[in-house]
Amino acid sequence: MSWFHKIRIWSDAHHPKILDIIRMLLGVILFFKGYVFLKNAPYLRYLIIDNNIIRQSPAMITALISYVTYVHLVGGILIFCGLFTRLASLLQIPIVFGAVFFVNILTSYVNSELWLSILVLGLLSLFVVVGSGPLSLDKALLKSQDW
């Protein structure tokens, strides 16, 4: 039995339903953050350039903006629905890690988004381990395969 299968069995046995509601709220937050980045790409470009996250290569900056925006949008929907939750959460972690340690901490003013980013990072890490839970499309698709 692989370690992934062991984690999946453990998380299915120890998953309270309140975590499904928290997972859905996390998906909504990530989706709307992606929507804000989609509508306000110059702000995201400013954050990347101002905090020296990557070199001044226009192609790299555009690729990073696209990655951040679309992973938040698609990942938020997937996390909300409970479909491929572990994968979607795993793809979100580098983005939120960068937001916590390269953007929010480095600002000189009191930043209220720092605490939200830390909370989101913790929740994403949690959902990488525990998965989507009983109220999810993953669980519904697994039950339909048992027929």
Residue pairs with C-beta under 8 A, 6 or more apart in sequence:
7 129
8 131
11 129
11 130
11 131
12 131
14 130
15 130
15 131
15 133
15 134
17 133
17 134
17 135
19 126
19 130
19 133
20 82
20 132
20 133
20 134
20 135
20 136
22 123
23 79
23 80
23 82
23 85
23 123
23 127
23 132
23 133
23 136
24 79
24 80
24 82
26 79
26 80
26 120
26 123
26 124
26 127
27 75
27 76
27 77
27 78
27 79
27 80
27 81
28 76
28 80
29 76
29 116
29 120
30 72
30 75
30 76
30 79
30 92
30 120
31 72
31 73
31 76
31 77
31 80
32 76
33 72
33 76
34 68
34 69
34 70
34 71
34 72
34 73
34 74
34 75
34 76
35 73
37 43
37 44
37 65
37 68
37 69
37 72
38 69
38 73
41 65
41 69
44 65
44 68
44 69
45 61
45 65
47 53
47 103
48 54
48 61
48 64
48 65
49 56
49 61
51 102
51 103
51 106
53 64
53 98
53 102
53 103
54 60
54 61
54 64
67 95
68 95
71 91
71 92
71 95
72 92
72 95
74 88
75 88
75 89
75 91
75 92
78 84
78 85
78 87
78 88
79 85
79 88
79 89
79 92
79 127
81 136
81 137
82 132
82 133
82 135
82 136
82 137
82 138
82 139
83 132
83 136
83 137
83 138
83 141
84 138
85 127
85 131
85 132
85 136
85 138
86 127
86 128
86 131
86 132
89 124
89 125
89 127
89 128
90 128
92 120
92 124
93 121
93 124
93 125
93 128
96 117
96 120
96 121
96 124
97 121
99 113
99 117
100 114
100 117
100 118
100 121
104 111
104 113
104 114
104 117
105 114
131 138
132 138
132 139
133 139
